[in-house]
Amino acid sequence: MYNSIITFFNETFGTHFKHKRKKKYSARTHYLRLVGTFLGVIASLFIYARLSTKTTVAYQNNSNPAVTSTSKMQKISTKYNPKSGLMVSQFYIGNPKKVGDVSDDSNLTNLKYSVKYKSVKGDYKHLKTRLIRINDHYFALETHNVEPGFLVFRYDITPKKINKTLSTSYNAHNTINFYVNEKDVKKAPALLPASKDMYRVDYTSFVVHKYQHAINELSKDINSAKKAKKADKKLIEKLQTKLEAAVPSDQEDLQSQIDETKTDIHEQNQLISQSKHKIKRYEERISNVQDNNVDDN
């Protein structure tokens, strides 16, 4: 278009404007441009894949939480003070279905725990750590200098024997991972390092909550059993009325149904009695943990 206009002016008005030269690209230059573009795309995809993999791996938790054959470790809570960089997590070790289980204490009493840290950005080897052991089943972990922007923070906790000469059954060399997501962690601007007594209060609250939950579940079982007993008694009354008016050939069947219902009432009575006994034991445990020290000796 531009060159056509130049030709028109030159021929019509006798001007001497120069035509715009077209850039010529050799086949080699064109080939090199294509190769360069292709390699750039491949490099970008490779870098993206490496970064994506690194972030994904940081979130995966395939560790085994078992400290022994019956005791597992679980993170109870985590709080974080972004201003001071203090992070506090608390951990329970024991039977997850029965907090009061002491059958594994001979093993747990001879175990200590080493802690390392990692994040999406790499290892944290410079962090100051304070582990506060409340008893064989509970400890708190204060981690200092955790700066904001860690994204995902990981605890690597490994159980080790205290006295190597003692026979202790545990999962040796098993490292347990726990994760803290920066956007989800509970922020506590007033969080400060605490005394052992303060963490003992947290342990007591944790145990009492578990015991109270068990009591509530047992109370539900008792109420259900009482309702079942009430329904069974009404059923027996109806069956008894039918039995009195039934022909001899039906009486045996009706009596069998009455006997089965009476057996069910007996079983419900046993369940109620057992549940009340368990509730009493849990109440005793609550009083004991509230009134006595829970430290290791």
N, C-alpha and C positions, 0 to 999 in steps of 0.2 A: 504493500500500500504506500509506504513511505517512498520507495524508489520510483513508483509510478508517478507520484506527484512531482518528484525531482525531474523526471524525463519530460513531463508536460511543460514545466517552466523553462527548461533549457531549450526545447524545440520552439516554443511559442515566443519567448522573450529574449532568447539568445543568451541566457545566463549560463554560468559554468559551475553550478552547484555539483558537489561530488555525491555519488551514490553511496549508501550505507553498505559496507561490506558484510557479507554473511560469515559468521564464525564457522570454521571448519574443524570438526573433531575427527581425529583419526580413529580407526577401529580399536587400536590399542588403548587409547584414552577412554573410550566408551567402556571397554572391557574392565579396565582398572576401576572405573567408577562403580560398576555393578558389583565387582568383587568386594570393594571397600564397604559398600552399603550392606552387602550380605554378611560380612564379618562383623560389622557393627551391630546388626540385629542379633546375631548369635551371641555376641559378648554380653549384650543387654539381658538376653534371656538367661544366660548362665549366672550372671550376678544376681538377678531377681530370684532365681531358683535357690541359690546358696543362702540368701537372706531369709527367704520364706522358710526353708528347711530349718535354719537355726532357730527361728521364732517358734516353729511348730514343735520341735524337739523339747524346747524349754517348757512347754505346757503339758507334755505327756507325763503321766504318772503310772509307771508299770512296776513300781517297787512293791515288795511284799511287806505289809505292816506288822507281820508276826515277829515278836521278840522271842517268844518260846512257842511250844506246841499249843498252848492254851491262852497265852497273853498276847494282845495286840496293842500297838501304840496308836493313839489318835490325838490330833490337835484339837484342843477344846476351844481356844479363842486366840485372837491376835488383835493387838491394838498398835497404832502407829502415830507418833508425834512428828509431823513433817518439819516443824521448826527446829527441834533438837536432834532429829534423826534417830530417836529411840524407838525400837520396836520390841514389843513384849508378847510372847506366845506362851501358852500353857498347855501341857501335855499329860495325858493319862495313859498308864500302861496296866493292862489287866484283861479280865474277861469282859468283853463288850456287852454281854447279855446279863452279867451279874457282877455289879460293882463290888459287892461284899465278898467275892470269892477270894479266899486266901490259900487255896490249894497249891499255888505256884510261888508262894513267897520265899521258899528255900532257894529258888533260882533267882528271883528278882532282887533279893537282898544282896546278891554278890555281883550285880551288874551296874556299870556306870555308862555314860553316853558321851561320845565325842561328836562335835558339831562342825560342819563346814557349810559355806554359803556359795550360792551361784545365782546369777541373774541372766537375763537375755543379753546383757552387755559383757558377761564373762564372770570370772571368779572374783569373790570378795575375800581376800586373805588379810586385809588390814582391819577388819571389824573387831572391835572390842566386845567380848562375850562374857556374860556372867550366868552360870547355871545354878539355880537355887533348888535343891532337892528337898521336897517336903517329906516324902516317905518313899517306900519302894514302888508306889503306884502313881506318883505325881511329881512333876517338876515344872518350874517356870524358867524361861529363857529370855534374858535381857540382851538385846543386840544394839550396840551403839554405832553412831556415824552412818546410818543408812540414809543417804541423801535422796531427796525427791527425784523422780525420773527413772527409778529402777525398773518400772514396768511390771516385771514378774520376778519375784524373789523366791529362792528355793532353799529349804533346809535339807541338808544331808546328814542324817543322824545314824550313828553306828553304835550298837551295844558292844561293850567289852567287859571282860571279867575284872573285878577289883582284886581279888585274891586268886592268883593263877593256880594255886595248889588245891583249891577246893573243886570238887566235882559239881559242875553247873551245866544244866541242860539248857541251851539257848541256840539261836540261829547265828552262829559265828560268821563274821564277814558279810552280814546282811545289812546293807545301807537303806534306810527308810527315807523316802522323800516326802516333803510337805511343801505346798506352794502358797504364796501370798500374791494376790493380784492387786496392784497399786490402786486401781480404780475402784476396787470393791472392799479393800481393807477398812476397818473401822478407824476413823481419824479421831485422835484424842489429844487436842492441843495442850491439855494440862497433865499429860502422862509424864511421870517421873520414875526413876528407880525406886523400888519399894523394899521394905524389910521382909524377912522370912515370915514374920507374923502376919503381914498383909496378904501374902500369897497363901498362907495357911487358911485364912478366912475364905479365899476364893475356892480352895480345895473343899472346905467344909460345905460351902454353898453348892458346889458341884455334886458332892456325894448326897447331900440332903435332897437335892432336886431329883436325883435318880431314885432314891428310896421312896420319896413322896409319889413319884410317878408310878412305881411298882405298887404302892398302897392304893392309889386311885384305880389301877387296873384290877386289883384284887377286889376292891369294893364293887366294881362293875360286875365281876363274876358272881359275887354274893347276891347282888340285886337280880341278876338274871336267873340264878338258882332259885331264889324266892318266888319269882314270877312263874317259873316252871313248876314249882311245888304247888302253887295256888291253882294253876291250870290242871295239874294231875289230880288234885283233890276233887275238883269239879267233875272231871271225867269219871273218877271212881263212883261218885254219887249217881251219875247218869247210868253207868254200867250196872250198878247195884240195883237200881230201879228196874232196868230191863231184865236183870237176872231173876228177880222175884216174879216177874210175869212171863218169863220165857218157858217154852216147852222143854222137856228134859234133854232132847237132842241138841239144843242150843246152849244149855246151861254150862256145859264143860268149856265151850269156846269163850263164853263171856267171863267165866271165872278165871280163865287163863289170861285174858286181857287185863282183868283187875289185878292179878298177881304181878304182871309185868309192870303195870303202872305203879304199884307199891314199891317194886324194886327200884324204879326210876326215882321215886321220892327218897328212898334210902340213899341212893347215890348222890342226890342233890344235897342231902343233909351232910354227907361226908365232905363234899366239896366246900360247903359253907364253913364247916368246922375247920378244915385244913386252911382255908383262906384266912379265917380269923386268926389262926395260929401264926401264919406267915406275917400278917399285918402286925401282930404283937411283936414279932422278932424284928421287923423293920423299924418299928417305933423305938425299940430298945437300941437298935443301931444308931438311929438318929440322935437319941439322948447321949449315947456314948461318944459319938464323934463331936457333938457340940460341947460336952462337958470335959473331955479329956484331950491331952496333946496327941497329935497324929504324927509327930516327928519319928524318924528312925532313932533307935537307941544307939 
